[in-house]
Amino acid sequence: MTLPDAVAEAVTGVTPGFTGVAVVDGPDGRAFSLCAGLANRAHSVPFQETTRFGVASGSKTFTAVIVLRLVERGVLSLSTPVREWLGDDLPLIAPEVTLEHLLTHTSGIGDYLDEEALEPDAYIMTRPLHQYLTTEDLLPDLADHPQVSAPGSTFVYNNGGFVVAALVAERATGSSYADLVEREVVEPAGLLETGILRMDSLPGDVAVGYVESSGLRSNVMHMPLIATGDGGAISSVADCGRFWDALLAGALVSAESLALMTTPRPAAEAEGMRYGLGLWLHATGPALIMEGCDVGVSFRSTRDPGSGLTATVYSNTWDGGWDMVNALNKLFSEGN
């Protein structure tokens, strides 16, 4: 069966209700493309392949790349306790917690965002959003959560850990997270449409995320105005492909660092996937996964390193992308 035929079979019954962008690329080029619905409902702007969009937690992978590049240059160490850079801040984080713990969701620190309790229309921040313009601005939100488990003992998905990792990278370099994304990810990977943008001044080519229960209410009031290490970058279908190409070609991190990212961690399983370092891994096959879900965002980009098969799905609602994601996931199962 050809790849286009396999995709057509996989998405049968899914495409009629899908809103967003979904593409599949194989060795012979684009095998599937679907752009459906509106990227901006107020102005009736349709989705296109060139539409940019928020990737939510998909950009945790960018944070991991930033840290690993700094490790390779000797600026940071994965094994040194993060207390070295935190000083007196966040005193409830155990002194044994390292950057590797943070980037593998095994730090055991208390999380400022309880994913299990999160609702499709949740207001996740505790203070007025104009007070969240830097990673340092999140310190009050991170401060009052006691250590939950011993570092390295348990895998629990943790947003706060990636905020702390970004904070450490900022303090070690004197650069903002946005600047680090530009310098350590965008430029070396040759990305053209990726960056950290203010949520309240998005350009016209960026899809608006919508609160599930409202017709036109956007997600602008539901997250920090400027993203940091746990998610919120803006990207595109084309740049997802460019990112995978650069990561696997060694343009971003060394082979040793890539091995750290792609080695499954013991017992690190959730939602039918395994976890490495800053990357989800397919449950049975070799595919690598960036994934994000937030109010107004459902996103996954998957790459099989061997075949080059890539599928990227985005929808501008909390749950609008998952039927398509699950359908295309069949293409990456072991033996396909």
Secondary structure, 3 states (H helix, E strand, C coil): CCHHHHHHHHCCCCHHHCCEEEEEEECCEEEEEEEECEEECCCCEECCCCCEEECHHHHHHHHHHHHHHHHHCCCCCCCCECHHHHCCCCCCCCCCCEHHHHHCCCCCCCCCCCHHHCCCCCCCCCCCHHHCCCCHHHHHHHHCCCCCCCCCCCCCCCHHHHHHHHHHHHHHHCCCHHHHHHHHHHHHHCCCCCECCCHHHCCCCECCCECCCCCCCECCCCCCCCCECCECCEEEHHHHHHHHHHHHHCCCCCHHHHHHHHCCCCCCEECCEEECCCCEEECCCCCEEEEEEECCEEEEEEECCCCCCEEEEEECCCCCCHHHHHHHHHHHCCCC
